[in-house]
Amino acid sequence: MKNNHLMIKLDPQFQKELFTRIIKKYNGSINASRILKIPASSIRGYKNLYFNSIQEYILKKFKKIKITNELEISEKTISIFNKEELIKSSLSFGRQKRIENLKELKKKIPPLKAIIKLNYLDLDKWFKEYKNITNAGFRKIHINEKDSYFIIRYSNFTNKGYKNFSIKLPKRIFLNKEFSYFFGLWCGDRTGGKRFGIANKNKQIIDFTSKFLKKNYQKVEKILIIKQGLPEPRISYNKKYIINKSGKGWVLSTHSNNGILASFFYFLQNNLEEFLNSGYCSKDAFFAGLFDAEGNVSLYNKSFRWACMNKGLVNIYSKFLKEIGLFNKYDGHCIISYDIKKFYNKIFPCLKHLDKINKTKFLFNGGGSLPKEFKDVLNCINVNPKKTAKELSKTLKKTKVYSELKLLNDFGFILNKGYPYRFEITSKGLKSLGD
């Protein structure tokens, strides 16, 4: 296989003379192309100096057919270089120039304080600078401005070929509790790539996300991502992706294909501490959204937990949760709060996830529907009265039931008597079994 990567730059007049000689010797560029095994158009290009360097193997053929010799080539050589290295160097230079250009364009993006107005986020102002970044590459966008949104059209390569896209970008997003909740939800459960939306399986969150996107001029798409072999959930979707990787089963991505709007929300997240400090983002609603995305109610140790492994975000979340009295510790995986009353008063009113709402009610005052694991224990006590915790554990085939028993007793579903405690169901407990 020929090594076409070594390039030789000759004195231009000598290069022109070489290709004039071979054209004359073989009565034209077409015949000469058969000898050199390169297109006739390339021969004419070399002769007319459209190319300023020649592959080494072509010059070897010139020597072989005695058009020139080693001494003549050596005397007329200006430089020798590797084609691949030149390409890499050019690409590296080009990348560096693009990076420097993007840095300069990013400096012109208005700061967060210029985007926040009295009751809305000014995407109009942000986009008029951000569009220069979008246009900096090979893709050019076309903008049609309406009263309350932009229509942005562009073309791009996809797996299915060259496609035309059209998206809408709102000029304003209103700052209210609905937005603050969505932003917290997005920070916890956002979709990836150029999709703007939420990946979750909870019906209330899916419905809320759809409404929020539509309210802000987005075309909603739903993609079911499901592990191979699992039965499909009873849920509507537009597309389905089957995955072979290990995971928890399935999730529904509810989103619009709008990378520009996603970029704006990343801009907000990059300025999260300033945004939460501004007073325009409801902290209660934000942390409720984050909790519905990444939180859980631990009935066993009476706590609320926000899962997060990003150290930068952990520091920001912890700071503001401390301010509203809902931070006790971070265990390396979750931010934990034990203040049930404060959580109930501040975060609970903004929650939408019904299971988390129900568990919070139960933890606060024994309200809501009895969680299944508690109902199992309660039913066991009803069928097997006056058993000890150890005996109940054995009957239920669970390692321990002490946490469930304590909460059931605290909220009047059962009574304990004697020592060791023996448990009996109350009228309240009997009623809950019938609900």
PyMOL commands that set and color helices and strands:
alter all, ss='L'
color gray80, all
select helices_A, chain A and resi 12-25+29-36+40-47+56-64+70-76+83-107+112-115+123-134+177-189+203-215+259-270+272-277+283-294+311-323+340-346+348-350+354-365+372-383+389-396+402-410+427-434
alter helices_A, ss='H'
color red, helices_A
select strands_A, chain A and resi 6-10+54-55+77-82+120-122+142-145+149-158+161-170+172-174+195-200+221-227+239-243+250-257+295-298+303-307+329-330+334-337+414-417+422-425
alter strands_A, ss='S'
color yellow, strands_A
deselect
rebuild
show_as cartoon
